[in-house]
Amino acid sequence: MSKRKKIVYLCFAMLLVLVMTSCKITQRYTRPNVGTDNLYRDVTTTDTTSIATLPYTQIFTDTALQRLIAQGIANNPNLLVAYTRIQQAQATYLQSRAAFFPALNANTGVTTSHLSNAQRSGVRTDITQYTIGLSSSWEVDIWGQLRSSRRADLANLLQTEAATRAVQTGLVADIANNYFLLLALDRQLLVTRQTVANWDTTVLVLRALKEAARVTEAAVVQSEAQRYAAEVTIPDLERNIRETENGLSILLGLPPGPINRSDLYAQQPIAALQTGVPALLLANRPDVQEAEYNYRFFFELTNVARTNFYPALTITASTGLSALQPGNIFLPGSLAASIGAGLTQPIFNRRANRTRLEIARAQQQGALIGFQNALLNAGREVSDALYLYQTAFNKAGIRTNEITALNQAVSYTQELLRYGFATYTEVITARQSLLQAQLGSINDRLQQLQATVNLYRSLGGGWR
């Protein structure tokens, strides 16, 4: 075997050893073992069906609301900004993929040199050199540094996409919650106006009774005061409606303006609030996915930091034409070429590599804690939304009985007042209680609808 072949085989064997060794330097990513048991308080299920997988059109059947959500997804400024972040992350990832290829540069130039007496080898003291050529360099990814960097950039891209999905789930929930709030305010305004009209009737009855000397002027004045107390809340309700419309318009990417809508009691909450098993949060909830991709990003950066302790192999090559006269540059004798390889081993760089590794490990640990915390918060939000829905549902039946009883109380006290068996204060108290119960019933309905929205968002619904 020739000496040249021995050198080639030796280099090949060394390269093979280096590649095999590199597999132990970087680690392959695996999802950390995060606990998902008992994330939902007082909820035990093995059903893997979740409302998070349903499109928002199946959760919200109101066509006016569906149109608003679609418009918001298309035009919301925060969501549009999130899309630009995806584009930035995609560009960075494509750059990391291109790092595996050699760099190639073209160059051309003219160099004029003046030689000293000691440098002269002939009679010429001034030399002008013309060059045209190509140069290339390639860093061999022996230890997996470039591969880990590429995986880190991929994790960053996936994290950005998950963050965008989180923005969309929040947007869908915000639009739905504000829409339902707007319907509740409409209904409160309607009930308040009806109450003012009923107070007008009560004032007329008390005036008639006062003329008949059945009640005093104090009764009339007190009833008028209660009528104004109800009426004075109307401007605030109208202001709240207008402000809610304006806020909803901004979510849609529109200037403030009126919102087309239906009625509160036309809404039909989804009947089966299926949460699925808690482990589904890892696949459905965007902010949990975002937290995991963030951990994965720092995991790969830790791999990159490990590779900095090992030598870097760089291969360089160049070729071109060089001549002392422009007319001779394309002659066969003007061709020049070179190729080389070199290893750079860090020996002492003032602890920089060790510091990078320690920082990377600490960042990785912090990202893991953040991932675990995101999962815990997701479980808490699901638990809160479930209990809120159940509370609203329980109150609805009780509130219906309360309103029925108070309607009867108002009717009875007004009738008894005509015959002197009740006082005007009993009438006022009954009507005030009825108004509060009616407003409370509207709030119960709003709470039930918003609990559905919050559960849908907390499970990770709205981005599909």
Helices and strands as residue ranges (DSSP letters): H 3-25, G 51-53, H 56-59, H 63-75, H 77-98, E 103-114, E 126-140, H 145-211, H 217-231, H 233-251, G 264-266, G 278-280, H 281-284, H 286-307, E 312-323, G 326-328, G 332-334, E 335-344, H 352-418, H 424-458
